[in-house]
Amino acid sequence: YNFKIHQLVLALVFAIEEINRNPQLLPNISLGFDFYNVPFSERNILGNALIWLTDMSFPTSNYNCVKERKTAAALTGPSWARSAHIGTLLQLYKFPQLTVGPFDPILNDRSQFHSLYQMASKSTSLSLAMVSLMLHFGWTWVGLIVPDDHRGIQFLSDIRENMENNQVCTAFVEMIPSTWNSFSKTFWKNFGMVQESLANIIIIYGDNDSLQGLMRNLGQQMFTSKVWVMTSQWDVTNIPDYFLLDSFHGSLIFSHHHEQMEEFKIFIQAVNPYKYPEDNYLPKLWFLFFKCPFSEHDCQLLENCQPNASLELVPRHIFDMAMDEDSYNVYKAIYTVAHSLHEMSLQQVQMQPFGNGERLVFFPWQLHPFLRNIYVGTNMALEGKQKLDEEYDILNFWNFPKGLGLKVKVGIFSPNAPQGQQLSLSEEMIRWPGKYSEIPQSVCNEKCGPGFKKVTLEDKAVCCYNCTPCADNEISNE
């Protein structure tokens, strides 16, 4: 089970219920939703989208059996690849599509995806934020693992430039296949090199699709000597074994800063299979974590089981009560659609007031002008209008005691702050991998002591050098 995806669904329900309670937004109109699982293969992705669009079990192109469509927009994600596949189909119908996964420059190409809106912020300052962390701790010898796709190549170019400008060196670069279950034999042949490298700090960049296989296998190797520096798109819920989480204890995770809503935590605490009987996922959760029997025929609990059971009691690495980055993007997407529908309904009322029993009627493509206005007005990533000074929260992954699986905020990076004040860290809160009793070091060479000087090595990075005694009558100040 993919628990992270279910949190996105609950974020969607939370936003819809909040809007339906608000008498100022879409009065006399209730929002609802349909939910569809998206399989992994490209053929099935398009096939399922066509079934939804045409309302036919065996869809025929250009035919539509939906007598009265009520759907205003489609939310897709968090996988950018699957969003792109669905987008190639939806744009033929000019059907509004809002994606909730990580920002992708390809999806921002209006000539290819003219009906698609990205909720995620651009990662313009990510590489600068990571290099600032390296400089803060004096880490000058760093390994890189990135997916072998356009996003990985762009990140690699950005971070290399920032590293070179700040004399931080690359110990190694490993490119992994950007597939959902990536397991590269070539990578694991080089596994010993990664393990034995003097680089104790390794940056891993990618989303859940590209990291799933890698993270599972890193967990199985029981790595406890490296500090992983990652983005928030990795999904530790795919590692069900508490002991495998030890490999990631002490990791540092960069996440786009976003508003945290206490109301969402209260909502999650009250979620249960009895309150939402149509959610056939919740009985499975209650079965797995609270030993409640359920019927596989209709996915309903067979008995009233543990009335005080709550998602709050599920381990944090399985289900986090806090609204994560992707869930916040879902929340923003629902409100973007709601405000767009609200503006459209106001315009329709002005042109032709609704009579008794009449309701908002429109074609989905008619929503685009209102979506664009709301989208630009909220400073989201449309046509380059997004602010470039996005902030990052720096989270520390704790897995002690075993199974805790907690992400704790230990710092923030603000690119718009004055030079020297961009990075703010609470070092005393950071828990490092068990091997380290103090801040880990990650250098190619130890500093040369008094009476010695650096001698650069041919065909080696500037961070690697020999220390040779100074000649007679010479003094070394550095």
Buried (B, 14 or more C-beta within 10 A) or exposed (E): EBBBBBBBBBBBBBBBEBBBEEEEBBEEBEBEEEEEEBEEEEEEBBBBBBBBBBBBEEBEEEEEEEEEEEBBBBBBBBBBBBBBBBBBBBBEEBBBBBBBBBBBEBBBEEEEBEBBBBBBBBBBBBBBBBBBBBBBBEBBBBBBBBBBBEBBEBBBEBBBEBBBEEEBBBBBEBBBBBBBEBBBEEBEEEEEEBEEBBBBBBBBBBBBBBBBBBBBBBBEEEBBBBBBBBBBBBBBBBBBEBEBBBBBBBBBBBBBBBEEBEEBBEBBEEBBBEEBBEBEBBBBBBBBBBEBEBEEEEBEBEEEBEEEBBBEEBBBBBBBBBBBBBBBBBBBBBBBBBBBBBBBBEEBEEEEEEEEEEEBEBEBEBBBEBBBEBBEEEEBBBEEEBEEEBBBBBBBBBBBEEBBBBBBBBBBBBBEBEEEEBBEBEEEEBBBBEEBEEBBBBBBBEEBEEEBBBEEEEEEBBBBBEBEEEEEEEEEEE
